[in-house]
Amino acid sequence: MVCLEDLIKPESEKKLSELKPEQRQEMEQYLSKKEDNTKKFSQKIDTETDKVKNWLKELKEKVDAELNNLETLITENANTFKKEFRDNYEELKTALQPKKEEIQGSSVTTVDELKSFLDTRIKAENDMQDMKFERIYDNLQDTLKCLSMIRFNDKQSTEILDQFDKLVSFFIAVDKLSFYKKNVYVPLSKKNYNSLTCTQTITTSHKKSIYKVIFMEDETEFVTCSDDSTIIVWNLKTGKEIRTLTGHTDRIWTIIKLRDGRFASASSDQKVRIWNVAKGSCERVLSGHTGYVCALMEFPHSIIVSGSQDKSLKFWDLNEKDKVLKRTITDPKQGRIMCMTLVSNDQMAVGSEKDIQIYNVEEGKIFKTLTGHTALLRDLLILDDNVTLFSGSDDRSIKMWNLTTYTQVRTFTGHNHSANKIHLFSPGVIVSASDDYTIKFWTTDKGECVKTLSGHTGWVIYCTIMNDGTLVTCGADKTVKFWS
């Protein structure tokens, strides 16, 4: 039997003339059939490829349209208030310009009442920190409506504009205070620490220790950063991974959520990265440090501060496209920076080796140093009285400080290893996470340990509290545990 494959090979030494008629016919049929099948197969591939291309094109158009709609919606919502505020302010200034032909006004009582209204609120600014933006805005709108129906003479116009400028300044001040509270203070738990048990454990796909866990706005998803240089977004209900963010090349010490919805992370690769977590993309890389970047904090107006083991603080303006690094603070007293926190609008506390440095932010200078710890500081916690500060250290202790007298109040001892994280659990009770694999609860008035939770099989590096009061912990065992 003659092999047809051999006959059609270029190297075949057979001559067609030597073939029998039936062999020639068989070969021709084979070649013809093979050519037809090849042509049909190519046509089918072309058809399917076109279908896939069209489907991908339609999908891209749909995704682009949805993203554009979302960005438009976000922009409109963010700018609506600013636009209304600006338009009304300009409208008021125009309305208050006196006209030469007008007769002297008779609204002295109204002006006096407005002065009283503003003076009361300006003097009580510290008591207004819990005031919602909506309430302030409503007050402002009510004032505008009242003033729009009144005409003032020259003197009264000047007075009313001065008072209105005070109101604007007051509004900005409250905005800063609200920002300060949102970024410094976190929910307290209403749960009884004595009844807490581990209700859920999520074993993650991280290959090394988890250094921090933070939650999305609605708390249906959370984000973890790890020693394996990745950031992972998780579904809380299912415990399943949604997406992984890569870009850092070394340990990620911390990640924070910014006011505009983006996230910022700090790494041993000496860089800070800005992320759009929803899209899973890195939008910016901030370079400039020459040591591990271990601490991050956000200030108003899209300013973030990074603290590094290169002993410097860097201020980054995310509104800028090119010159994003606005300022670097170094001080001979400053050591390696592992942690920091806002104390007030113009003060911040920085963990400097084993000491706490209190900075005047505007001047960029240290004006107080708190000493007492004997090893590297790991965490700082400021209470909402702006006076009480807690610090956790590798010396296994937690210390409580008074920032009015700048003195140490008491020391909390009981951990057998580093105190990595401190959190206010409920009024009068703090909770701490430690390298001794435990979570401990302490009374702030006596410094007594009143409860210890066990369950992690490695260092407990971080703890936080959800809006419903659930305690959340994570660490070297690569798990996230929920205690309720």
C-alpha positions as CSV (number, residue, x, y, z in Angstrom):
1,M,0.0,0.0,0.0
2,V,1.4,3.4,-1.0
3,C,1.3,6.0,1.8
4,L,-0.3,9.1,0.5
5,E,1.5,11.3,3.0
6,D,4.8,10.1,1.5
7,L,3.6,10.8,-1.9
8,I,2.9,14.5,-1.2
9,K,6.1,15.2,0.7
10,P,8.6,17.4,-1.2
11,E,11.3,14.9,-0.4
12,S,9.5,12.0,-1.9
13,E,11.4,10.4,-4.8
14,K,8.4,8.9,-6.4
15,K,7.4,10.2,-9.7
16,L,3.8,10.8,-10.6
17,S,4.2,9.0,-13.8
18,E,5.0,5.8,-12.0
19,L,1.7,5.9,-10.1
20,K,-1.1,3.6,-11.1
21,P,-4.4,5.4,-12.2
22,E,-6.2,4.4,-9.0
23,Q,-3.4,5.7,-6.9
24,R,-3.3,8.9,-8.8
25,Q,-7.0,9.3,-8.4
26,E,-6.9,8.5,-4.7
27,M,-4.1,11.1,-4.1
28,E,-6.0,13.8,-6.1
29,Q,-9.1,13.2,-4.0
30,Y,-7.1,13.4,-0.8
31,L,-5.5,16.6,-1.8
32,S,-8.7,18.2,-3.0
33,K,-10.5,17.2,0.2
34,K,-7.6,18.5,2.4
35,E,-7.6,21.8,0.6
36,D,-11.4,22.2,1.0
37,N,-11.2,21.4,4.7
38,T,-8.3,23.8,5.2
39,K,-10.3,26.6,3.5
40,K,-13.4,25.9,5.6
41,F,-11.4,25.8,8.8
42,S,-9.8,29.1,8.0
43,Q,-13.1,30.7,7.2
44,K,-14.6,29.4,10.4
45,I,-11.6,30.9,12.4
46,D,-12.0,34.2,10.6
47,T,-15.7,34.2,11.4
48,E,-15.3,33.4,15.1
49,T,-12.4,35.9,15.4
50,D,-14.7,38.6,14.0
51,K,-17.4,37.7,16.5
52,V,-15.0,37.9,19.4
53,K,-13.6,41.2,18.2
54,N,-17.1,42.6,17.9
55,W,-18.1,41.3,21.3
56,L,-14.9,42.8,22.9
57,K,-15.6,46.1,21.1
58,E,-19.2,46.2,22.4
59,L,-18.0,45.2,25.9
60,K,-15.4,48.0,25.9
61,E,-17.9,50.5,24.8
62,K,-20.3,49.5,27.6
63,V,-17.6,49.6,30.2
64,D,-16.3,53.0,29.0
65,A,-19.9,54.3,29.1
66,E,-20.4,53.1,32.6
67,L,-17.1,54.5,33.8
68,N,-17.9,57.8,32.2
69,N,-21.3,57.9,33.8
70,L,-19.8,57.0,37.2
71,E,-17.0,59.6,36.9
72,T,-19.6,62.2,35.8
73,L,-21.9,61.3,38.7
74,I,-19.0,61.5,41.2
75,T,-17.8,64.8,39.8
76,E,-21.3,66.3,39.7
77,N,-22.0,65.3,43.3
78,A,-18.6,66.6,44.5
79,N,-18.9,69.9,42.7
80,T,-22.6,70.6,43.3
81,F,-22.2,72.0,46.7
82,K,-19.1,74.0,45.8
83,K,-20.9,75.5,42.8
84,E,-24.0,76.4,44.7
85,F,-22.0,77.9,47.5
86,R,-19.9,80.0,45.1
87,D,-22.9,81.1,43.1
88,N,-24.8,82.1,46.2
89,Y,-21.8,84.0,47.6
90,E,-21.3,86.0,44.4
91,E,-25.1,86.6,44.2
92,L,-25.1,87.9,47.8
93,K,-22.1,90.2,47.2
94,T,-23.8,91.6,44.1
95,A,-27.1,92.1,45.9
96,L,-25.5,93.9,48.8
97,Q,-23.9,96.6,46.6
98,P,-25.7,99.8,47.5
99,K,-27.4,101.8,44.7
100,K,-27.0,105.6,44.7
101,E,-30.6,106.3,44.2
102,E,-31.7,104.1,47.1
103,I,-32.9,105.6,50.4
104,Q,-31.2,104.8,53.6
105,G,-32.1,101.3,54.7
106,S,-33.8,100.3,57.9
107,S,-32.5,96.9,58.7
108,V,-30.2,97.6,61.6
109,T,-32.0,95.0,63.7
110,T,-31.4,92.4,61.1
111,V,-27.7,93.2,60.9
112,D,-27.4,93.1,64.7
113,E,-29.2,89.8,64.8
114,L,-26.8,88.3,62.2
115,K,-23.8,89.6,64.1
116,S,-25.1,87.9,67.2
117,F,-25.8,84.7,65.3
118,L,-22.3,84.6,63.9
119,D,-20.5,85.6,67.1
120,T,-22.2,82.9,69.0
121,R,-21.2,80.2,66.6
122,I,-17.6,81.5,66.1
123,K,-17.0,81.7,69.8
124,A,-18.5,78.2,70.3
125,E,-16.5,76.7,67.4
126,N,-15.0,73.9,69.6
127,D,-18.5,72.8,70.6
128,M,-19.6,72.6,67.0
129,Q,-17.2,69.8,65.9
130,D,-20.0,67.3,65.7
131,M,-22.1,69.6,63.4
132,K,-22.9,68.0,60.1
133,F,-22.0,69.7,56.8
134,E,-25.7,69.6,55.9
135,R,-26.7,71.6,58.9
136,I,-24.0,74.2,58.3
137,Y,-25.0,74.5,54.7
138,D,-28.7,74.8,55.6
139,N,-27.8,77.7,58.0
140,L,-25.8,79.4,55.3
141,Q,-28.7,79.0,52.8
142,D,-31.2,80.4,55.3
143,T,-29.0,83.4,55.8
144,L,-28.7,84.0,52.1
145,K,-32.4,83.8,51.6
146,C,-33.0,86.4,54.3
147,L,-30.4,88.7,53.0
148,S,-31.5,88.5,49.4
149,M,-34.8,90.3,50.4
150,I,-33.0,93.2,52.1
151,R,-31.2,96.2,50.7
152,F,-28.6,97.8,52.8
153,N,-26.9,101.2,52.8
154,D,-23.1,101.6,52.4
155,K,-22.2,101.0,56.1
156,Q,-24.6,98.1,56.5
157,S,-23.4,96.5,53.3
158,T,-19.8,96.6,54.6
159,E,-20.8,95.2,57.9
160,I,-22.9,92.4,56.4
161,L,-20.1,91.3,54.1
162,D,-17.7,91.2,56.9
163,Q,-20.0,89.0,58.9
164,F,-20.6,86.8,55.9
165,D,-16.9,86.4,55.4
166,K,-16.8,85.3,59.0
167,L,-19.4,82.7,58.3
168,V,-17.4,81.4,55.3
169,S,-14.3,81.2,57.5
170,F,-16.3,79.4,60.1
171,F,-17.6,77.0,57.6
172,I,-14.0,76.2,56.4
173,A,-12.9,75.8,60.0
174,V,-15.6,73.3,60.7
175,D,-14.7,71.5,57.4
176,K,-11.2,71.1,58.7
177,L,-12.4,69.9,62.1
178,S,-14.7,67.4,60.5
179,F,-11.9,66.1,58.4
180,Y,-9.6,65.9,61.4
181,K,-12.2,63.9,63.3
182,K,-12.9,61.6,60.3
183,N,-9.2,60.8,59.9
184,V,-8.2,60.5,63.5
185,Y,-11.2,59.0,65.2
186,V,-12.8,55.6,64.5
187,P,-15.9,53.9,65.7
188,L,-16.1,52.7,69.3
189,S,-17.7,49.3,70.2
190,K,-20.9,48.9,72.2
191,K,-20.1,45.3,72.7
192,N,-19.1,43.8,76.0
193,Y,-15.4,42.7,75.7
194,N,-16.0,39.9,78.2
195,S,-18.4,38.2,75.8
196,L,-16.3,38.5,72.6
197,T,-15.6,35.3,70.7
198,C,-14.1,34.7,67.3
199,T,-17.1,34.4,64.9
200,Q,-15.3,34.3,61.6
201,T,-11.8,33.6,60.3
202,I,-10.8,34.3,56.8
203,T,-7.6,32.5,55.7
204,T,-6.1,34.7,53.1
205,S,-4.0,33.9,50.0
206,H,-1.2,36.2,51.3
207,K,2.1,34.4,51.3
208,K,3.5,36.4,54.3
209,S,2.2,38.4,57.3
210,I,-0.7,40.8,57.0
211,Y,0.2,44.2,58.3
212,K,-3.1,46.0,58.1
213,V,-6.8,45.6,57.3
214,I,-9.1,48.5,56.4
215,F,-12.8,48.6,55.2
216,M,-14.5,50.1,52.3
217,E,-17.2,52.7,53.1
218,D,-20.1,50.2,53.3
219,E,-18.0,47.6,54.9
220,T,-19.0,44.9,52.4
221,E,-15.4,44.7,51.2
222,F,-12.1,45.1,53.0
223,V,-8.5,45.6,52.0
224,T,-5.3,43.9,53.3
225,C,-1.7,44.8,52.8
226,S,1.1,42.3,53.4
227,D,4.8,41.5,53.8
228,D,4.5,39.7,50.4
229,S,4.3,43.2,48.7
230,T,0.7,42.8,47.6
231,I,-2.6,44.5,48.4
232,I,-5.8,42.3,48.2
233,V,-9.5,43.3,48.1
234,W,-11.8,40.8,49.8
235,N,-15.6,40.2,49.9
236,L,-16.5,40.2,53.6
237,K,-19.6,37.9,53.2
238,T,-17.9,35.2,51.2
239,G,-14.4,35.7,52.3
240,K,-13.3,35.4,48.7
241,E,-10.6,37.5,47.0
242,I,-11.9,40.1,44.5
243,R,-8.7,41.5,43.1
244,T,-5.0,41.8,43.8
245,L,-3.0,45.0,43.5
246,T,0.7,44.7,42.6
247,G,3.4,47.2,42.1
248,H,5.4,47.4,45.4
249,T,8.5,45.2,45.5
250,D,8.9,44.8,49.2
251,R,6.9,44.7,52.5
252,I,3.8,47.0,52.6
253,W,3.8,48.5,56.1
254,T,0.5,50.4,55.9
255,I,-2.4,51.5,53.7
256,I,-4.8,54.3,54.3
257,K,-8.0,55.4,52.7
258,L,-7.9,59.0,51.4
259,R,-10.7,61.5,51.5
260,D,-11.3,61.3,47.7
261,G,-11.9,57.5,47.9
262,R,-8.4,56.4,46.7
263,F,-5.9,54.5,48.8
264,A,-2.3,55.2,49.7
265,S,0.3,52.6,50.6
266,A,3.8,52.7,52.1
267,S,6.5,50.2,51.6
268,S,10.0,49.0,52.3
269,D,10.8,49.7,48.7
270,Q,11.0,53.4,49.8
271,K,7.9,54.4,47.8
272,V,4.4,55.6,48.4
273,R,1.7,54.5,45.9
274,I,-1.7,56.0,45.2
275,W,-4.3,53.4,44.2
276,N,-7.7,53.3,42.6
277,V,-8.8,50.2,44.4
278,A,-12.1,49.9,42.5
279,K,-10.3,49.7,39.2
280,G,-7.3,47.8,40.7
281,S,-4.8,50.3,39.2
282,C,-1.9,52.3,40.6
283,E,-2.3,56.0,39.7
284,R,0.9,57.5,41.1
285,V,4.2,56.5,42.6
286,L,5.8,58.9,45.0
287,S,9.6,58.6,45.3
288,G,12.0,60.5,47.4
289,H,12.6,58.6,50.6
290,T,15.9,56.7,51.1
291,G,14.7,54.3,53.7
292,Y,11.6,52.1,54.5
293,V,8.4,54.1,54.4
294,C,6.4,52.9,57.5
295,A,3.8,55.6,58.3
296,L,1.2,57.5,56.3
297,M,-1.3,60.2,57.3
298,E,-3.6,62.5,55.3
299,F,-4.1,66.2,55.9
300,P,-6.8,68.4,54.4
301,H,-6.7,69.5,50.7
302,S,-5.2,66.2,49.4
303,I,-1.9,66.5,51.3
304,I,-0.4,63.3,52.6
305,V,2.5,62.9,55.0
306,S,4.9,60.0,54.9
307,G,7.3,59.0,57.7
308,S,10.4,56.9,57.0
309,Q,13.3,55.1,58.6
310,D,15.4,57.6,56.7
311,K,14.3,59.9,59.7
312,S,12.4,62.3,57.5
313,L,8.7,63.5,57.1
314,K,7.6,64.3,53.5
315,F,4.5,66.3,52.6
316,W,3.0,65.4,49.2
317,D,0.4,67.5,47.4
318,L,-1.7,65.1,45.3
319,N,-3.3,68.1,43.5
320,E,-0.1,68.8,41.8
321,K,0.9,66.9,38.6
322,D,4.6,67.5,38.6
323,K,6.0,69.1,41.8
324,V,4.1,66.8,44.1
325,L,6.7,66.8,46.9
326,K,6.0,70.1,48.7
327,R,8.1,69.8,51.8
328,T,10.6,67.6,53.7
329,I,11.1,67.9,57.4
330,T,14.2,66.6,59.1
331,D,15.5,67.3,62.6
332,P,18.7,66.2,64.4
333,K,16.5,64.9,67.2
334,Q,14.4,62.8,64.8
335,G,15.1,59.1,64.6
336,R,13.5,56.3,62.6
337,I,9.8,56.9,62.1
338,M,7.4,53.9,62.5
339,C,4.2,55.7,63.5
340,M,2.5,59.1,63.7
341,T,-0.9,60.7,64.4
342,L,-2.6,64.0,64.3
343,V,-2.9,65.7,67.6
344,S,-4.8,68.8,66.4
345,N,-5.1,70.8,63.2
346,D,-1.6,72.2,63.7
347,Q,0.2,69.5,65.7
348,M,1.2,65.9,65.1
349,A,2.9,63.3,67.2
350,V,5.7,61.2,65.7
351,G,7.2,58.0,66.9
352,S,11.0,58.7,66.8
353,E,12.9,55.5,67.7
354,K,11.8,55.1,71.4
355,D,10.7,58.8,71.9
356,I,7.6,60.7,70.9
357,Q,8.2,64.0,69.1
358,I,5.5,66.6,69.1
359,Y,5.7,68.8,66.0
360,N,4.3,72.2,65.1
361,V,3.2,71.3,61.6
362,E,3.3,74.9,60.2
363,E,6.7,75.6,61.5
364,G,8.0,72.1,60.9
365,K,9.7,72.0,64.3
366,I,9.7,69.8,67.3
367,F,8.6,71.6,70.4
368,K,8.2,68.7,72.9
369,T,9.8,65.3,73.3
370,L,8.2,62.6,75.5
371,T,10.6,60.0,76.8
372,G,10.0,56.8,78.8
373,H,10.0,53.9,76.4
374,T,13.1,51.8,76.1
375,A,12.7,50.3,72.6
376,L,11.3,51.2,69.2
377,L,7.8,52.7,69.1
378,R,5.2,50.8,67.1
379,D,1.9,52.8,67.4
380,L,0.3,56.0,68.6
381,L,-3.3,56.7,69.5
382,I,-4.8,60.1,70.3
383,L,-8.2,60.3,72.1
384,D,-10.9,62.8,71.1
385,D,-10.1,65.0,74.0
386,N,-6.9,66.0,72.2
387,V,-5.0,65.5,75.5
388,T,-4.7,61.8,76.1
389,L,-2.1,59.9,74.0
390,F,-1.3,56.2,74.1
391,S,1.9,54.6,72.7
392,G,2.9,51.0,72.1
393,S,6.5,49.8,71.9
394,D,8.8,46.9,71.3
395,D,9.6,47.2,75.0
396,R,6.3,45.2,75.5
397,S,4.6,48.1,77.2
398,I,1.8,50.7,76.5
399,K,2.1,54.1,78.0
400,M,-0.5,56.8,78.6
401,W,0.5,60.5,78.2
402,N,-1.1,63.9,79.1
403,L,-0.5,66.4,76.2
404,T,-1.4,69.4,78.4
405,T,1.4,68.8,80.9
406,Y,3.4,66.6,78.5
407,T,3.9,64.0,81.2
408,Q,3.5,60.2,81.5
409,V,0.3,59.2,83.3
410,R,0.7,55.4,83.6
411,T,2.3,52.3,82.1
412,F,0.3,49.2,81.0
413,T,2.3,45.9,81.3
414,G,1.3,42.4,80.6
415,H,2.3,41.6,77.0
416,N,5.2,39.3,76.6
417,H,6.3,40.8,73.3
418,S,5.9,44.0,71.2
419,A,2.7,46.0,71.5
420,N,2.0,46.6,67.8
421,K,-1.3,48.3,67.7
422,I,-3.6,50.2,70.2
423,H,-7.3,51.0,69.6
424,L,-9.9,52.6,71.8
425,F,-12.5,49.8,72.2
426,S,-15.1,51.6,74.3
427,P,-15.1,54.6,76.8
428,G,-12.5,53.8,79.4
429,V,-11.2,50.6,77.6
430,I,-8.4,50.2,75.1
431,V,-7.5,47.1,73.1
432,S,-4.0,46.1,72.0
433,A,-2.5,43.6,69.5
434,S,0.9,42.0,70.2
435,D,3.6,39.8,68.9
436,D,2.8,37.4,71.8
437,Y,-0.1,36.2,69.7
438,T,-2.7,37.8,71.9
439,I,-5.2,40.7,72.0
440,K,-5.6,42.4,75.4
441,F,-8.2,44.8,76.9
442,W,-7.1,47.4,79.4
443,T,-8.9,49.9,81.6
444,T,-7.5,53.4,81.0
445,D,-8.1,54.7,84.6
446,K,-6.1,51.9,86.3
447,G,-4.1,50.4,83.5
448,E,-5.3,46.9,84.4
449,C,-5.6,44.1,81.8
450,V,-9.2,42.8,82.1
451,K,-9.5,40.4,79.1
452,T,-7.2,38.5,76.9
453,L,-8.2,36.9,73.5
454,S,-6.3,34.1,72.0
455,G,-6.7,32.4,68.6
456,H,-4.0,33.7,66.3
457,T,-1.1,31.3,65.7
458,G,1.4,34.1,65.0
459,W,2.1,37.8,65.7
460,V,-1.0,39.9,66.0
461,I,0.0,43.0,64.1
462,Y,-3.1,45.1,63.7
463,C,-6.6,45.5,65.2
464,T,-9.5,47.8,64.3
465,I,-13.3,48.1,64.9
466,M,-16.1,47.9,62.4
467,N,-19.2,50.2,62.6
468,D,-21.2,47.5,64.3
469,G,-18.6,47.2,67.0
470,T,-17.0,44.0,65.7
471,L,-13.3,43.7,66.6
472,V,-11.1,42.8,63.6
473,T,-7.5,41.5,63.9
474,C,-4.8,40.2,61.5
475,G,-1.2,39.2,61.6
476,A,1.6,36.8,60.8
477,D,-0.6,33.7,60.5
478,K,-2.1,35.3,57.3
479,T,-5.6,35.3,58.7
480,V,-8.2,38.0,59.4
481,K,-10.3,37.2,62.5
482,F,-13.6,38.8,63.5
483,W,-14.6,39.0,67.2
484,S,-18.2,39.6,68.2
